[in-house]
Structures are given as C-alpha cells and as structure tokens.
C-alpha cells in the first residue's frame, strides 16, 4: 500500500452475510444485486466469491458483459433491460436474463423472431419508476408468452418504502402485486434488501401472493453488511461490514488557538491542539459534503474532521495530547466505525458512500 486511500474487502463477511440473508427467506432463490461495481466493492471479485448465489443482477449491459467475459457462469439479470435491437442481440448471445418494463422493449422482442430468452416482466405497484400498470397484466403476459423470442416468462415488482417498517405502502404494494401473480405458474420476485430483512410476508410470499413458481429475493446492500434501515447498523441485523475504507496520516503538526484550516478557512481552532492531515478526499470518494465533526477512527479513538474536504486530503483535530505519527492508519468507515453512522454527517445514505469509492488505489482483498 502507498499512502493513498483504499478499500479493504473482506470476502468471509460477504459469504456470511449471504447466509444470514438466505435464512430470512428459507427456500427462496437469491438474485444477488451487484450493480454499480457491487456497490463499490468490486463486481467481478464479489461474483467470484458468492458461489451460493443463484443469479446475479446488474443495471446495464456493459456490467453484464464484464461479468460474462470474466467467466461468471451463473444467470445474469439485466434490471433495466435493453433498449435497442443491437443490445437485445448481444444480451441473447450471452444468454442474459432481461427485464421488460416498457412497450418498446416488448416490441424489440417481437421483432427479434426466435431466441428463447428468460424475461422478467416488471410491474409498477407504486414505485412510479419502471414497470407496467398491474391492470395490464393479463394482456402483457399473453403477449409475451406468444412471443417466439421468449423462452421463459417471470414476473417482478419493486418495493418503494420497505425501509420504513411502519409505512403502509408496502402492504398496499403486496396486495396490488397479488392481483398480478395470483395463480401464476412461473417465478416471481418482489423483495429487495429492506423487503427481505424487514417484512415477514417475504418468508411466506408464495402462500400470501398465490403464485406457484419459484420465489426470488433480490438482496443488494445487505450483502455488504450494511443496514437499509435508518437508525440501525448491519450488526443489528446479524451482518458484518465487507468494506473498510481507510487512509493514512501524512502530516502531524501543531494547531494553534485561532488558526484557520483548509480552503476558505472554514474552521477556526478554539484551543491549542494537534492537526492531522489524512490522505483521503473527494477524489477518493470521501465526499466534500462531510462537515466538521464527522468522526474518523485513529488508533481506536474517534477524532473529528475539521474544515472543508479537499480532493486528496482531509484535516482532523487529533487532540492536544495526541501521539499519532505519520503513517498511522485511519479508518474512514468500517467494522468499528459503521458507514451507517458516518453517512448522516454528509446528509447521505450508506449506498451513496460505498458506491462512490473511486478505487484510485486497488482494493486489498481479504479472504
């Protein structure tokens, strides 16, 4: 390691988290969502080390191609589907599973002739993002089953507010999705990370919703040991953080009372203390939105960020009695400083922080 910021990725924690998630929905198939470079954790590395997953899901075709060319042989699902005939041809050549959420995508399949693709037909049950109105289900199912390019048809939706345990929206979405899938003889998926971990209905989804095929859950953030629920850490759910984002002290110097720190002198010291400069900044994914007071961990103790985040550096107040040295390792978030705790200091969510890691230095992989 040089003195720049980097991520440590713990594969043992990754595999253990998948086991915890599986236990919440016994018998369900797991579609591990590893889009956005596996939420910043390294998509190919994660895929190669989740042998127990039944499929992987990504957002876009280039992500799926990267997995396929890396030799990943489990099913790969394109959550946003394809938007052109050339994308459809590429997806079918690579045997990718395709989500269909708009009329244009159905027309592409009908124009393709033969193919035998596995298609996930998506319904909008309240997210108001991607998907068809549930009242069109019968017509769309018949249309796709008549399409020669479709080999197997599956149904899905997406929960909008499952991270809020008291929000009635989730119950409403279940009821609306039931009107679509009741009696359906193929595979069905509705549960994202908060749905899987926060709603007991997921355990009995087949019985509650009335479908006869396989039940698929789609965990994402929880795979990496992070809670989707406000006020709760992954450890509260039996999960272990996979990523530790760390840097090093690159300068230690006196900080005198009244001294200003960083661009525009946004911070002014109230007392004599010791200043530490750390090799991480927004160029590494440590967002400029972090404000004075954000905790970082040095030698087992928390010290506050002071002043504005720079591209490659941040400043911290080490305290008047500090004995820290250049080269000491600093944890920006990790097992002892959960990203769920750090994120509010930037008015962010944990997803945003881990996805934003820039990997200017290669991650260190720990089995």
C-alpha positions in Angstrom: 0.0 0.0 0.0 1.1 3.5 -0.7 -0.2 6.3 1.5 -3.4 6.8 -0.5 -7.0 5.9 0.5 -8.1 2.3 -0.3 -10.8 -0.2 0.4 -10.2 -3.5 2.3 -12.7 -6.1 1.1 -13.5 -9.0 3.5 -14.8 -11.9 1.5 -15.6 -14.0 4.6 -18.0 -11.4 5.7 -19.6 -11.3 2.2 -20.3 -15.0 2.3 -21.6 -14.9 5.8 -23.9 -12.1 5.0 -25.4 -14.1 2.2 -26.1 -17.0 4.7 -27.8 -14.6 7.0 -30.0 -13.3 4.2 -30.9 -16.8 3.0 -32.1 -17.7 6.5 -34.7 -14.9 6.4 -36.5 -16.4 3.4 -35.9 -20.2 3.5 -36.4 -21.9 0.2 -36.2 -18.6 -1.8 -33.8 -18.3 -4.7 -31.2 -15.4 -4.3 -30.6 -12.9 -7.1 -27.6 -11.1 -5.7 -27.7 -7.5 -6.9 -24.1 -6.4 -7.7 -24.7 -3.3 -9.9 -22.5 -0.2 -9.6 -19.4 -2.2 -9.2 -21.1 -4.3 -6.5 -21.9 -1.1 -4.5 -18.2 -0.1 -4.7 -16.9 -3.5 -3.5 -15.7 -4.8 -6.9 -18.2 -6.6 -9.1 -16.1 -9.4 -10.5 -14.5 -10.2 -7.2 -17.8 -10.3 -5.4 -19.4 -12.5 -8.1 -16.5 -15.0 -8.0 -16.9 -15.3 -4.2 -20.7 -15.7 -3.9 -20.9 -19.3 -5.0 -24.1 -19.7 -3.1 -26.0 -17.1 -5.0 -28.4 -18.4 -7.6 -28.1 -15.5 -10.0 -26.6 -12.0 -10.3 -28.4 -8.8 -11.2 -26.9 -5.7 -12.7 -28.4 -2.5 -14.1 -26.8 -2.2 -17.5 -25.5 -4.3 -20.4 -21.8 -3.3 -20.0 -21.9 -4.6 -16.4 -23.3 -7.9 -17.6 -20.7 -8.2 -20.3 -17.9 -7.6 -17.8 -19.2 -10.5 -15.7 -19.7 -12.8 -18.6 -16.2 -12.1 -20.0 -14.8 -12.7 -16.5 -16.2 -16.2 -16.7 -19.1 -15.9 -14.4 -21.5 -18.7 -15.5 -24.4 -18.1 -13.2 -27.5 -16.4 -14.7 -27.1 -12.6 -15.0 -30.2 -10.4 -15.0 -30.4 -7.0 -16.7 -32.5 -5.0 -14.3 -33.1 -2.1 -16.8 -33.4 -4.4 -19.8 -32.3 -3.5 -23.2 -33.3 -0.5 -25.3 -32.0 -1.3 -28.9 -32.0 -4.2 -31.2 -28.2 -4.5 -31.0 -28.4 -4.6 -27.2 -31.0 -7.3 -27.4 -28.9 -9.3 -29.8 -25.9 -9.0 -27.5 -27.9 -10.0 -24.5 -29.4 -13.0 -26.2 -26.0 -14.2 -27.5 -24.7 -14.1 -23.9 -27.8 -15.8 -22.5 -28.6 -12.9 -20.3 -32.0 -12.6 -18.5 -33.9 -9.5 -19.5 -36.2 -7.3 -17.5 -39.0 -5.8 -19.6 -40.7 -2.7 -18.3 -42.0 -0.7 -21.2 -43.8 -1.2 -24.5 -40.7 -0.5 -26.6 -38.9 -3.5 -25.1 -41.8 -5.8 -25.9 -41.7 -4.6 -29.5 -38.0 -5.4 -29.7 -38.6 -8.9 -28.6 -41.5 -9.4 -31.0 -39.3 -8.1 -33.9 -36.4 -10.4 -32.9 -38.2 -13.6 -34.1 -36.8 -16.6 -32.2 -34.4 -16.6 -29.3 -35.7 -18.3 -26.1 -34.7 -15.6 -23.6 -35.7 -15.6 -20.0 -37.8 -12.5 -19.5 -38.8 -10.8 -16.2 -41.9 -8.7 -16.8 -41.9 -5.8 -14.4 -45.0 -4.2 -12.9 -45.2 -0.8 -11.2 -47.1 -1.3 -8.0 -46.3 2.1 -6.5 -42.7 2.9 -7.0 -43.6 5.0 -10.1 -40.3 4.4 -11.7 -40.1 1.4 -14.1 -42.8 -1.1 -14.9 -46.3 -1.6 -16.4 -49.6 -0.9 -14.7 -50.9 -4.0 -12.9 -54.3 -3.9 -14.7 -52.5 -4.7 -18.0 -51.0 -7.9 -16.6 -53.2 -10.5 -18.4 -52.7 -8.8 -21.8 -49.0 -8.5 -21.4 -48.4 -12.0 -20.1 -50.4 -13.4 -23.1 -48.4 -11.2 -25.5 -45.0 -12.3 -24.2 -46.0 -15.9 -24.0 -46.9 -15.8 -27.6 -43.5 -14.1 -28.5 -41.1 -16.6 -30.0 -38.1 -14.8 -28.6 -39.3 -15.5 -25.1 -38.4 -18.9 -23.6 -39.5 -18.4 -20.0 -41.6 -15.7 -18.5 -41.2 -14.4 -14.9 -42.8 -11.6 -13.0 -41.3 -8.9 -10.7 -42.0 -5.6 -9.0 -40.1 -3.3 -6.7 -40.9 -2.1 -3.2 -40.7 1.7 -2.7 -40.8 2.1 1.1 -39.8 -1.2 2.6 -37.1 0.5 4.6 -39.8 2.2 6.7 -41.3 -0.7 8.7 -44.4 1.3 9.6 -45.2 2.5 6.1 -48.5 1.1 4.8 -47.2 1.5 1.2 -45.5 -1.9 1.4 -48.7 -3.7 2.4 -50.5 -1.9 -0.5 -47.9 -3.0 -3.0 -48.1 -6.6 -1.8 -51.9 -6.5 -2.4 -51.5 -4.9 -5.8 -48.8 -7.4 -6.8 -51.0 -10.3 -5.6 -53.6 -9.2 -8.2 -50.9 -9.8 -10.8 -49.3 -13.0 -9.7 -52.1 -15.0 -8.0 -52.2 -18.3 -9.9 -49.1 -17.5 -12.0 -47.1 -20.7 -12.6 -43.7 -19.1 -13.1 -41.0 -17.4 -11.0 -41.8 -14.3 -9.1 -39.7 -11.6 -7.3 -40.7 -8.5 -5.3 -38.3 -8.4 -2.3 -35.3 -6.1 -2.3 -32.9 -5.8 0.7 -35.3 -4.0 3.1 -38.2 -6.1 1.9 -36.3 -9.3 2.7 -35.0 -8.2 6.1 -37.9 -6.1 7.3 -41.1 -7.8 6.2 -42.1 -11.2 7.4 -44.5 -11.5 4.5 -41.5 -12.3 2.3 -41.0 -15.6 4.1 -44.4 -16.8 3.1 -44.6 -14.9 -0.2 -45.8 -17.9 -2.3 -48.7 -18.6 0.1 -49.6 -14.9 0.5 -49.3 -13.9 -3.1 -50.6 -17.1 -4.5 -48.1 -17.9 -7.2 -46.9 -21.4 -8.0 -43.4 -20.9 -9.3 -40.0 -20.1 -7.7 -39.7 -17.3 -5.2 -36.8 -15.0 -5.8 -35.3 -12.4 -3.4 -33.0 -9.6 -4.6 -30.6 -8.5 -1.8 -28.2 -5.8 -2.6 -26.9 -3.6 0.2 -27.2 -6.2 2.9 -24.8 -8.5 1.1 -22.1 -6.0 2.0 -23.1 -5.9 5.7 -24.9 -2.6 5.6 -28.4 -1.9 7.0 -31.0 -0.2 4.8 -33.0 0.9 7.8 -32.5 4.4 9.4 -31.0 4.2 12.9 -29.8 0.6 12.6 -26.4 -0.8 11.7 -25.6 -4.0 9.9 -24.6 -5.6 13.1 -28.1 -5.1 14.5 -29.3 -7.4 11.7 -26.5 -10.0 12.2 -24.5 -8.7 9.2 -20.8 -7.8 9.0 -19.3 -4.9 7.0 -17.4 -6.2 4.0 -15.6 -2.9 3.3 -13.2 -1.0 5.4 -12.3 2.3 3.8 -9.0 3.6 5.1 -6.2 6.1 4.5 -3.1 7.3 6.4 -1.8 10.2 8.3 0.6 12.1 6.0 1.3 15.1 8.3 1.1 15.8 12.1 1.7 19.4 13.2 0.7 21.9 15.9 -2.7 23.6 15.6 -2.7 26.9 17.5 -5.7 28.6 19.0 -7.3 30.9 16.4 -5.7 29.2 13.4 -7.8 28.6 10.4 -7.8 25.3 8.5 -8.2 24.5 4.8 -9.8 26.2 1.8 -11.6 29.5 2.8 -10.6 28.9 6.4 -14.0 27.5 7.2 -12.7 26.1 10.5 -11.0 28.1 13.2 -9.4 26.3 16.2 -10.8 27.3 19.6 -7.8 25.9 21.5 -4.2 24.8 21.0 -4.3 21.2 19.7 -2.6 18.9 17.2 -3.6 18.9 13.5 -3.6 15.7 11.4 -3.7 15.6 7.6 -5.1 12.4 6.1 -4.6 11.0 2.6 -8.3 10.9 1.5 -10.6 13.4 -0.2 -13.4 13.7 -2.6 -11.2 12.4 -5.4 -11.2 9.1 -3.5 -14.9 9.1 -2.9 -14.8 10.8 0.6 -17.5 13.3 -0.3 -17.0 17.1 0.1 -20.3 17.2 1.8 -18.8 15.8 5.0 -18.8 18.6 7.6 -16.8 19.5 10.6 -17.3 16.9 13.3 -17.5 13.9 11.1 -15.8 11.1 13.0 -12.8 9.2 11.7 -11.0 6.4 13.6 -7.3 6.6 14.5 -5.7 4.0 16.8 -9.0 3.0 18.3 -10.3 6.5 19.1 -12.6 8.8 17.2 -11.4 12.2 16.2 -13.3 14.9 14.3 -12.9 16.1 10.7 -12.3 19.9 10.6 -12.7 22.3 7.7 -13.6 21.5 4.1 -12.7 18.2 2.4 -10.1 18.7 -0.3 -9.7 16.5 -3.4 -6.9 14.4 -1.9 -6.8 15.3 1.8 -8.8 16.0 4.9 -7.8 17.6 8.2 -8.7 16.3 11.7 -8.2 17.6 15.2 -6.1 14.9 16.9 -6.4 16.5 20.3 -3.9 18.4 22.5 -2.3 15.2 23.9 -2.1 13.3 20.6 0.9 11.0 20.0 -0.1 9.9 16.4 2.6 9.6 13.8 2.9 10.0 10.1 2.0 6.6 8.5 -0.7 5.7 11.1 -3.7 4.0 9.5 -7.0 5.9 9.6 -10.4 4.2 9.2 -13.0 6.4 7.4 -15.6 3.7 7.8 -15.6 0.0 8.6 -16.4 -2.6 11.2 -15.6 -0.3 14.1 -17.0 2.9 12.5 -20.1 1.8 10.6 -20.8 3.6 7.3 -24.4 3.9 8.6 -23.1 6.2 11.3 -20.9 8.2 9.1 -23.4 8.8 6.3 -25.6 11.4 8.1 -22.6 13.7 8.5 -22.8 14.2 4.7 -26.6 14.2 4.5 -26.0 11.0 2.6 -27.2 7.4 2.7 -24.8 4.4 3.1 -25.5 3.3 -0.5 -24.1 6.6 -1.8 -20.9 6.5 0.1 -19.8 2.9 -0.7 -20.8 3.3 -4.4 -18.7 6.4 -4.5 -15.4 4.8 -3.7 -13.1 5.7 -6.6 -10.5 3.0 -6.2 -7.6 5.2 -7.1 -5.7 2.5 -5.3 -6.6 -1.1 -5.8 -8.7 -2.7 -3.1 -7.0 -5.2 -0.8 -8.9 -8.4 -0.9 -9.0 -10.4 2.4 -10.5 -13.9 2.3 
